[in-house]
Amino acid sequence: MKLLITGGAGFIGSAVVRLAVSRGHEVVNVDALTYAACLENVATVADSPLYAFEQADIRDRAALDRVFAAHKPDVVMHLAAESHVDRSIDGPGDFIETNITGTYNMLEAARSYWVAQGKPANFRFHHISTDEVFGSLPNDPSVMFTEDTAYDPRSPYSASKASSDHLVRAWAETYGLPVVLTNCSNNYGPYHFPEKLIPVVILNALAGKDLPIYGKGDNIRDWLYVEDHADALLLVVQKGELNRSYNIGGENERTNLELVKTLCAILDQKRPKDSGSYSDQITFVTDRPGHDARYAIDPSRIRDELGWRPSVTVEEGLEKTVQWYLDNEAWWRPLQARAGVGQRLGVKA
Ligand SMILES: NC(=O)c1ccc[n+]([C@@H]2O[C@H](COP(=O)([O-])OP(=O)(O)OC[C@H]3O[C@@H](n4cnc5c(N)ncnc54)[C@H](O)[C@@H]3O)[C@@H](O)[C@H]2O)c1
């Protein structure tokens, strides 16, 4: 199968690219190489005859038409997006252009290609989205996001992703484009860009800096190991029912404070400090404006219909992640010099 994957130089996209090539699929990685991209993420497959890279911006329709015509993919997995909530608070414009207009361009380029190819039956447009489109949950384990939960996005990022989900469903209804959607919870793991909570905590801890926790640290997230997520995405694009969405979660809800304390305990074991614990570096900082209290995924649909479950607990995944950051300083060190990394963003609201 030939997959056109957008955003394949980013965190999750690169995990999908690496896994797809390792399973013998052909991959065309389409990425504009924004501040969040790193071609090192796909270095292990870059020389494979199964892999091709196209630097293209999804805001550029003509470039997309060229890529579709040149590579003739069997399916599309659309992950390219502006993804950092804090940046969306400071500068929502890029999120509107890439996540909404860019997805519109992808849908139109895919539709015209699909029509020109005679509407092949196996074609799929798989849109990768977030559970943040559903809004915020109370701290009550009996309430979770299902695929039928009403949309209620709260940040510029989640509103732009919600808009893109609506566009994808509209293109299925209106034009018959064969689509599948997934909405996943918070990912973590190797190659996570060092502006997101988990890499920030690991790298600040090692540098002897404060470990910033927004508010009281009681926000709850359901943590999904990125390589598990990539496995689920490849399953959905091949076996998912047309025009259906699947929530993908890690079955591992933790408060941010619990998560950071677990990271500190792992670091205390793997790289002990001369005295004390890394948890001594925890500091509480002003909360993110509109910070959603809890996200939690009801994983029944993907488990019951496609037989998928995550393979690791968050403690196992964090252990692997910490080890990966300890072993890969040459990857993360240069990224810390990129604009905005290491600074507190998203407090201007
Ligand atoms: N990271 C998470 O926890 C998470 C959770 C739920 C959903 N998602 C979704 O998964 C997808 C991937 O997220 P990620 O964390 O890997 O993001 P990321 O920021 O690490 O990577 C995004 C990639 O998209 C590329 N890109 C951005 N704008 C582009 C444009 N205009 N044209 C072409 N390429 C462009 C970037 O260069 C980068 O390589 C996104 O759609 C995101 O909304 C992420």
The ligand as an ORCA input file, in Angstrom:
! r2SCAN-3c Opt
* xyz 0 1
  N       0.759     15.451     20.094
  C      -0.405     15.073     20.611
  O      -0.489     14.706     21.780
  C      -1.653     15.061     19.749
  C      -2.845     14.656     20.336
  C      -3.993     14.600     19.556
  C      -3.937     14.909     18.207
  N      -2.775     15.321     17.648
  C      -2.775     15.638     16.212
  O      -1.835     14.781     15.578
  C      -1.222     15.464     14.495
  C       0.278     15.432     14.655
  O       0.621     16.039     15.899
  P       2.156     16.155     16.358
  O       2.162     16.261     17.828
  O       2.938     15.120     15.696
  O       2.528     17.592     15.737
  P       3.957     18.215     15.481
  O       3.795     19.670     15.751
  O       5.026     17.460     16.176
  O       4.175     17.991     13.909
  C       3.417     18.634     12.951
  C       4.109     18.497     11.596
  O       3.284     19.136     10.616
  C       4.103     19.936      9.802
  N       3.335     21.097      9.333
  C       2.834     22.116     10.076
  N       2.237     23.021      9.292
  C       2.328     22.542      8.012
  C       1.891     23.018      6.768
  N       1.244     24.185      6.650
  N       2.129     22.260      5.674
  C       2.802     21.083      5.767
  N       3.275     20.603      6.928
  C       3.030     21.329      8.038
  C       5.253     20.387     10.684
  O       6.380     20.762      9.902
  C       5.486     19.164     11.546
  O       6.425     18.293     10.953
  C      -1.802     16.879     14.482
  O      -2.839     16.927     13.525
  C      -2.348     17.051     15.882
  O      -3.436     17.959     15.895
  C      -1.629     15.418     18.398
*
